[in-house]
Amino acid sequence: MMAAFRRLGLLACAFLAAPLSFATENTTPREMWHSAVEMQYAELSAASERLETSAARFCQGPDEALRQRLEDDWLSAYQAWQAVRFIQFGPVEQNSRGWQLQFWPDRKNLVGRKVNGWLKAPDAPDAQAIARDSVAIQGFPALEYLLYDDAMDQQALGEPNACALMQAITTHLADTTSALQRDWQAFGEHYLATADYTETTLASAIQALELLEDKRLGEPMGLKGAPANGYLAEAWRSDNSIRLVESSLEGLRTGFLPGLTALLREVDALPLAEAFRDQLDKTLAQASEQPSGLVSALDDEAVFRGLQSLYLDISQLRHLLGNEVAGELGLVRGFNSSDGD
């Protein structure tokens, strides 16, 4: 019943988002952003539901084919989250939903400790128990631990406790992303009527690029004043750090760029939009050429040079948006999201 309810919400919100495909010169930047993000949240919700289904099927009769499908669906849902991660305000802030989906950075291995605690618990959790627990156990990193951590060699994923935990987490993820999609749609009237959200959306995208440059690449690669440490990277267990970076860039391309272009057109600064688009395309191409992971690249000089090029491209993208575009639009910068943890 829950899955059917989510599907009804997905169909309704996809219909409401459809006007983006027919955007005209009269479509405002915030209208374009709201519709684009609505479709991204809809894809995140649908991908999370597919992941929930894959987990249930695997646990009914574990085999290699179902295990591969489960891993593929986990990555697809994680990438769908990365695509809309540049939105750091609104419904995603409620109940720390962003942290529920992705507890990171995790310098103290809280994810591993939480997973192992539940694996050893006398009673298997359900989604409600996971919802009441820490954000460290609620999202994609906890599932990654179950799927990829070396410690799981001693705890087969198909065993009852591990399967129950995985299904509880995937159901919580599906519930959370479905609610996030619905709440973003409900947020639309306020978002569209409030002029300040133009600046908020721009600032959120700038912060996303700051996070990409400083935390998601710079620190693990050892480019921020401390030695390289691959365990600081996202998705290091599955070696998918760079695929997630690529998904974030693609999300900016599809969810943010159209509205930005419309906004810059309004102030007769279309060349800046074209420069940002060209740099984003270049950066995406660079990301697509890199291996999927970051940890293995740290010991390979040739591969590391490719990551350095990607880092420089992201730095240039951040400069374009945070300095040139922001300056043209009179955006006042304040708190840097990459400061601290």
Salt bridges, closest charged atoms under 4 A:
GLU43 OE2 - ARG50 NH2 2.92
GLU49 OE2 - ARG7 NH1 2.88
GLU52 OE1 - ARG6 NH1 2.78
GLU71 OE2 - ARG67 NE 2.81
ASP73 OD2 - ARG69 NE 3.08
ASP133 OD1 - LYS114 NZ 2.84
ASP149 OD1 - ARG237 NE 2.50
ASP175 OD1 - ARG6 NH2 2.48
ASP183 OD2 - ARG97 NH2 2.81
GLU210 OE2 - ARG333 NH1 3.14
GLU213 OE1 - ARG318 NH1 2.96
ASP214 OD1 - LYS224 NZ 3.14
ASP214 OD2 - ARG318 NH1 3.05
GLU219 OE1 - ARG107 NH2 2.97
GLU219 OE2 - LYS215 NZ 2.93
GLU234 OE2 - ARG85 NH1 2.41
GLU234 OE1 - ARG216 NE 2.47
GLU246 OE1 - ARG243 NE 2.79
ASP278 OD1 - ARG277 NH2 3.05
ASP281 OD1 - ARG253 NE 2.57
GLU301 OE2 - ARG305 NH1 3.34
ASP313 OD1 - LYS282 NZ 3.55
GLU324 OE2 - HIS319 NE2 3.53
ASP341 OD2 - ARG107 NE 3.45
ASP341 OD1 - LYS215 NZ 3.59
